[in-house]
Amino acid sequence: MPAAAHGPEEKVTPHFERAIPNIPGKSLVALVVDYAPGGASPAHTHAKSAFIFAYVLSGAIESKVDDGPARVYRAGESWHEVPGATHAISRNASKTRPAKLLAVFVVDSDDKQLVTPLK
């Protein structure tokens, strides 16, 4: 699984991928997202089948999913995204320190495009 850079402000590195043996057709995929100081992801959606658990490993991440409020999550805090959710804001809350999160997807095994930027 090669690392994927979405822009100079973020780096997405595949960390884990396995079919879930007792749930046919589903896989568990984990990605590590590193944000440079002030870095952000463009607004996006995920694969329609994806349920996502996001956990902040270091720093602070501002996130807004669907109609929920924008919120800053610090290291050790987490949120989730339901299938079909729109992730309007995902960015480093600090302009001076890096931040890192772990995103864990439960997704249809044949869904290979996990992120689609909004146009």
MARNUBA-452983 format. One record per residue (C-alpha): x, y, z. Coordinates in steps of 0.5 Angstrom, whole numbers, plus 500, padded with zeros to 3 digits. Layout:
N
XYZ/...
END
This chain:
119
500500500/504506498/503513501/499518498/500525499/494530498/497536498/503539501/500540508/497533509/500526508/496520508/500514509/496507509/497503515/493497515/488493511/485486512/478483510/474482516/473474516/466474519/463480515/464477508/465483503/467488509/474490510/478494516/483500513/487504517/490511515/495515518/494523516/500527518/498535518/503540517/502546521/496550519/495544514/488542511/484537507/480539502/472538503/471531502/466525502/468518503/466511500/459510501/460504505/465507509/464508517/470511520/473512527/478518527/483518533/487524534/494521535/498528537/496535536/489538535/485537529/479541527/473537524/466538522/462532519/455534516/451539519/454538526/458543529/466545528/470542533/477541535/479535538/486534542/490528542/487522545/480524543/476521537/470522533/466518528/463519521/457515518/457512511/455518506/457523511/460530508/467532511/467539510/473541515/479537517/485541519/490542524/488547529/495549530/499554525/505552529/505545531/504539527/498534528/497527526/490522526/489515525/483514521/480507521/475505516/470499516/468499508/466494502/472491500/471493493/471500495/478502493/477510493/476512500/476520499/473524494/474531494/468536493/468540487/
END
